[in-house]
Amino acid sequence: MVLDPYPIPKEILTTFKRLRGFRLLVKGEPGTGKTLFTLTLCKALKNGYVPFYITTRVTPEELCTDYPFIKDFLSPNNILDAVNTTVVSSEDFAVTFKFSDKPVFLQQLYSLIKKTEKSAIIVIDSVEALKSDLHIPNDDFSLEEAILEISRDTKSHVIFVSENICVTPLDYIVDGIVELEKSKNGRLIRYLKIIKIRGKEIKNPVPIFTLVDGEFRTLCFQMQSFYDEVINLEFKTFSQLESAENFVSTGIKYLDKILGNGYRSGSLNIIEIRREVGDRYDYMYLPTIINQILNEKPAFIIPPAGIPARAFKNMLRKLVPLVSPERFNELVRLVDFTKKIVYNESEVYDPHISNLMGENILEDYERIRTMVSEIETIGKPTLMVIGLDTLQQIYGEDKLSSIIGSLVIDAKQAGDVLLCLVKYGQRILDALNHLADTHFVIDAHEGTVLTYGIIPYTPNLHPSIYVEEGKYEVNLTPIV
């Protein structure tokens, strides 16, 4: 199961389940996903309501072809063809509305709804096209008001689909408004703006959504990091992926597929963390470390800034509970820096955490290479995860720049997989860009974590945790 299994925001679904009729206005420019959103909403409410879908922009045949899943909940008799009143559609697809003016249309609609045993959902897609067919001026809202009266009398829900994104009198008389948008610059992002839901608290007013696989799906609003999500799971068994020869699996199926088996031996891989992400960037690197340990391959780690090596090790131990402490210590080496740090005398010395003074970067770098060489004997390739923000904090930007080339070249020559974590504002990124084999950016939009590839180029991808048969994994859902 996905941790957030709702394709439609819960605020909208729960409001529709009120006893009285609910009137929703769905707005957006062409191509933003209004029809798919509306059909998905009808599907989510299929158990308690009967939808009547009045299609005015596409024929019923086209509707069934473009959205084949509607056959599971939308009867042909409930697809009302108002595309062209002079053309008679096949009875296999829909009921043709034979109307010439507003009173006839309203009378036919009212008659159909009164015959249903369950409460109805009246969908007008779109209201502008319907008014055009009925020769009603755009500034005349008598049709919408009449439909709302029908909904009150029959206790039915109404969904108006509109391509007019401006504020109109209809905005004030409906109970809820959602507006669908998509970014116009750079990689595609789709936003669902919940402008109002009468009498309901809106926890996430701008969820991001995708239309992947022809389905409308709201993405999870992430409050917690990967670690915090996993630690609260009932089952903490990671769905292990085997690493192909000369590769280190990323621990994420979708990412391995994009990269062709994962991170290649002798490669530099950059994860760039933008502002407002917090600690939620761990979705993109902790699965790699976990998978490497489960594959019993060596990992060398300089944790990101703000996480002491001892705390990072304890965190990893909780993420791989089935690996014995002895085997864990054989596979994993961590680095901590004693500069400006005072240790509690009661702490037990851990020989598997190397403490560097952070005073001479060249001497410390030689010690790092020695540590890596020691664990390389366990197996190849070694995964090196380096928090470059930590190194910059200890040595400064200029000194870090002086050894970064050697770090990359040595790792490539040794056949290691170098995974560098770079935080926003670090100019060291300019020195690494032309050396990188892969480069991913992780960012947050309206509270939702997204990542995308610069090398290789990818659309925006949303990381989330998926649990099945007692095991969990990270999914990457593309925004399309």
N, C-alpha and C positions, 0 to 999 in steps of 0.2 A: 504494500500500500504506500502511496505517496503521503507524506506527513500533512499536506494541505490538499485534501481530495476534492475541493470544490471548484468546478470550472467557472462558476458564477460567484461573485462576492456574496458572502453570507448575509450581509445587510440587506441585499436586494431579495434574496430567496426568502428569508424569514418574513420580510414585509409583505410579500405576495401571499403568504399563508395566513394573513389576517382574515377575519370573517367577512368584513366589508370589502367591496371592490376596490382595487388599487389601480390608479392610472399612472402609467409611466411614459415619459417622452424620451426616445432614443435619438440623439442627434449626432451628426457627423458628416464630413465631406465624403464624396464617392470613394470607395476603396478602403474605408477605414474598418470594415467588418461589422456593420450594423445588422445586416440580415443574418449573418452567422451567429452573432450574439443573441439576437431575438429567437432564432430557432433553437439554440442551445438552452435558453431560458425556458422555452416551452417544453423541451425535453425533460428538464429538471423538475418541472411541475406536472408531468404527464399523469401521475397517479391520482391526483385530486381534481384535475380540471380537464375540460375539453377545449382544445384550441381551434379557433376559426381564423385561418390565415388568408387575408385578402391581399392578393398579389397584384400590383399595378405596374411594376417595372419589368418583370420577367414573366414569361409564360409558366404555367404549372409544369409543363414538360421540362423546361429549363431548370426550374426549381428542384425537381426531383432528380435531374441529372447532376446538377452542381452539388446538391446536398442529399446524397442517397440515404443518409441515416434518418431522415425525417419519416421514412416509411414505417419506422418502428413505433411512432407515436402520433403521426398526422395522417388521418384517413383521407383518401381522395375526395370524399364528400365534404371534407372540412377545409379543402383548399379552394378558395373562392376566386375565380378568374375574373379580374377586372382590368386586364391589360388592354383589351380592345372590345368594346361593347358590340361591335358589328361582326366579330369573328366568334364562331362557336367552337369551343375546345372539345376534345375528346372526353366523353364521360368517364373514361378509365382514369383520367388524371384529376379532374376537378369539376366543381359545379360552376357553370357559367352564369355570371350575373347579367341578366337581361334588363337593364335599367336605362332610363333616358334622362332622369332628373333626380334631385336630392330626395324628394319624398318617396319615390319608388325604391330607391336604394335603401333608405332607412327602414321602410316597411319590410323589404325582403330580409334584411339583416335581423330585424327584431323577430320575425317569424322563425328564422332558423334557430336563433338562440333559445327561444321559448320552448322549443321541442326537446332540448337536451335535458337529461336527468341530472348531470353534474353541473357545477358552475362552469361558465365559459371564460375563455381568454380571447378577446377580440384583438387581432393584430392588423393594423393598417400599414402596409409597406408599399409605397410611401404615401403620406398624407397629401403632399404637393401634387403627385401624379393623379391621385384620386380626385382632388378638387379640379384639376385641369380637365379630366374626363367629364366631370359634371358641370363644367363651365362656371365654376365658382371662383371669384376673384381671390387672389392670395391674401388680401387684407380682410376677407370675410371669414369669420371663425364660427359661423352658425353651424356648419357641418360637424366640427369637433365638439361643440357644445351639445348638439343633438346626440352624438354617439356617447358622450358622457352621461346624458340622461338615460339612454338605453342601459348603460352599465349599472346605473343606480337602481333602475327598476328591476333589472334581472340579477342584481348582485354579481355582476361579471367584472373581470379585470379587463383593462384596455392597455394596449401597447401601441403608441403612435411612433412610427419611424419617420424621421424627417431629415432632409438634407439641408435645411435652413439652420445654420449655426448661430444666427442672430437671435436676440431675445424678442419674443412675440407674446401676445396675450395668452397663448396656450401655455407658456412657461409658468404662468401664475395660477392656472386652474388645475394643473395636474399635481399629483402627490409626489412624484419623483422625476428627476431628470438625470440622465447619464449622457455624457458626450464622449464619443470615441475619436481619438486623434492618433496620428502617426508622425514621427519626426521627419523633417524634410531635408535635413542635412546629415551627412555621415551615415553610419550604420542604422538600420531600421530599429526603432523602438515604438511600440504601440501602447498608448495610454488610454485607460478608461477612467474618465473623471466623473465621480459621483457628486454632482452639483447640489442635489438636495434629495433627501428621503424624509418625508414629513413624519415627525414624531419618532425618529430613529437616530441613535448615535452612530456616527460614521468613524470607525477606527482607522481605516486606511482609505482616504478620499481619492487617491490616485493610484490604483493598482495597475501594474503593467501586465499585458496579456500577449498571447501568441496565437496564431492560426495554424500551427503545425499539424500536419496530416489532415488538413481540412476540418479541424476542430477548434472551437473557441476555448481557450484555457487561460484563466487568470493565474499568474505566477505568485509564488509564495512570498509574502512580506516577511523578510527575515529579521528577527530581532536578535538571534543568537548565532554564535560562531559554529563552525563544524564540530569542534570539540564539545561545546556545550550541548549541542543537539544529540551527539552520539552518547555522551555520558548519561543522558536521561532516557535512552532507549532501554527497553526491557532486554533485548538481545544486543550484545555488543560484538558479535562475530562479523568481521569484515569479509565481504565477498571477494576472495583473493583472485588475482589475475596472474597467470604465468607470464614471465618475461621471455620474449623470443631471444634467440642468440644474438649477442652484440646490441641488445636493447635493454633499457629499464622501463618497465611498464609504468605509466602514470598512475595506475590504480583506478582509472576512470575509463570505462569501455569506449565511450564516445570520443574521448580525447585520444586514446590509443588508435582508434580508427582514422581520425583526422591526420595523425602524425605517421601512420603506417607502422604500427607496433609500439609506439611510445617514443621515449627519448633515446636517440642513437648514441652508442658508445663513442666517446671522444667529441661530445657536443656541448655547446654553451646554450643554456636555456634560461630565459629571463621571464620573471613574473613581476610586472610593474604594478604597484599598488597606488591607486589614486586616493584623493581626499574622501572623507566621509564613509570609508569602508570599515574603519575600526579594525577589529581582529577577525572579521569575517572573510578575509582573504585566505584563511587556512583551508577553505574548501578546495583550493587549487594546489596545495603542496603537501598537506598532511596525508592524504590518501596515497601519495607516491611513497612517502617514508614508510607508512604502515605496510604497504604491499611489498616493498623491498625487504623489510624485516621478515615478513611471512614467507617470502621466497628464499629466506636464509642467505641473503646477499648483504654485503657490508654497507653501512651508511655513516658518513662523517658529517657532523652538524655544528654550525655556528648559529645559534638561535637568533631570531630577530630581536631588535632592541626592546628592552623592557621585560624580557623573559630570561631569568637566570638559567644556566645550564641544568642545575639540579631540578628546578621546577619543570623544565622542558622534558627532562628524562622521566620524571614521575608521571607527567602527562602521557608520554608515549607508552609507558608501562601499562597504564590503564586502557590504552587503545589496542594493545596486543596482549590481552590477559592470558592467552594460551601458550605464549612463549615463555619458557622458564627464565628466571633471572640470570642464570649462568649463561644460557645461550644468547640472551639479549646483550649481556656485557661483552660477549665475543664479537657480536655483529656491529655494535653501535659505539662510536666515539663522539664525545661532545667537547666543546671548548668554552671555557669561562675566562673572564678577565678579572684579575685581582686589583687592577688599578683603581684607586679610590674606593675600594670595597673592603670592609672589615668583616671577617668571618667570626661567627660564634665559636668559641673554643670547644663547645660541646658537640659540634658537628663532626660526623665521622668522615674521614678522608675517603674519597671515591677515586680509585686509581684509573677509572674509565672516563673521568672528566679531567681534561688537561687545563691547568690554570696558567694563563699567560699574563705577564706583567703589563703588556701594552705600552712599553716604553720605546722599544726599538722594533719597527715593523719588519725590517729585513731579517733580524734574528728570529722573531716570532713566526715569520713566514717559513723559515727553514724548519722550525719545529712542527709546523702544520704539515708540511710535505712529508716529514718523517712519520708522523702519526698516520697519515693516509697510506703511506707505503706499507705500514705494519698490517693494516686491515685488508689491504689489497690481496694479501696471500690467501684470504678466506675464499675469495671468488671474484669474478669480473662480470660486469663492470661495477666499480664502486660508485655509489651515489653520494655526491657532495652537495649539501644544502647550505648555502652561505647567506646569512642576513647581512647584506652590505650596509644597511643602516647601522648595525652594531659596529662594524669595522670603521665606518666613518666617524661614529661617535667616539671611538677609542683613539684613533690615530689622526683624525682630521682628513679633510677632503684631498689635500695635496699629497700627503703621504700614501693614502689609499690609491690615488691615481698612479703613483710611481710603481706599484707592484701588481696592479690589476691585469696588465698585459701578461706578466709572467704567470699569474694564477690561471688565466685562461689557456695559455699555450701549454703549460705543464699538464693541465687536466686533459687537454686534447691529445697530447702525445702519449699520456699514460692510458688512454682509452677510458677515462672516467666520464661520468655524466655530471656536469656542473650545473646546478640549479640555483640561480641567484635571485634573491628577493630584494627588489629595489623600491624604496618608498618615494612618494611624491616629493619633488624639490631636490632630489639628489642628482647633481650634474654628472656624476659618474656614469649615468645612463648614456650620455653622449659618446663616451669612450667605448662602450660595450655594443652599441647598436650595430656597427658594421661587422662585429665578430659573432653575432648571435646566430644560432641555427634555428631557434624558435623564440618568439617573443609574444607573450600574452599580457593583456592589460585587464585588471580587475577593478571595477568601479561600482558605484551605487547610484541608482536613479529612483527618486521618490521612495527610498528605503529598501528597494529591491536590489540585490546584488547581481551584477551582470559581469561577464567576462567576454573578451573577444581577442582573436588572434591578429596580430600584425604580420608575423611570420609563423605559419602560413596565414593568409587572409581568411577570416571566418566572419559570419554574422555574429550579432550579440547572442550569447549563450547564458542560460540561467542555471546555476548549480543548485541542486536540492538533494535531499537524502531519500532514498527509496528502500523500503524494507520488504523482504519476501522470504518466506520459509525460514525465519529466524536469522537471516543475514541481511546486512545493510550494504548499500553502495551509494556512490554519488552519480546522479544523472546530470547531464547537460542538455537543456532544452533550448533549441534554436528559436529565435524570434523571427517569424516569417509572416 
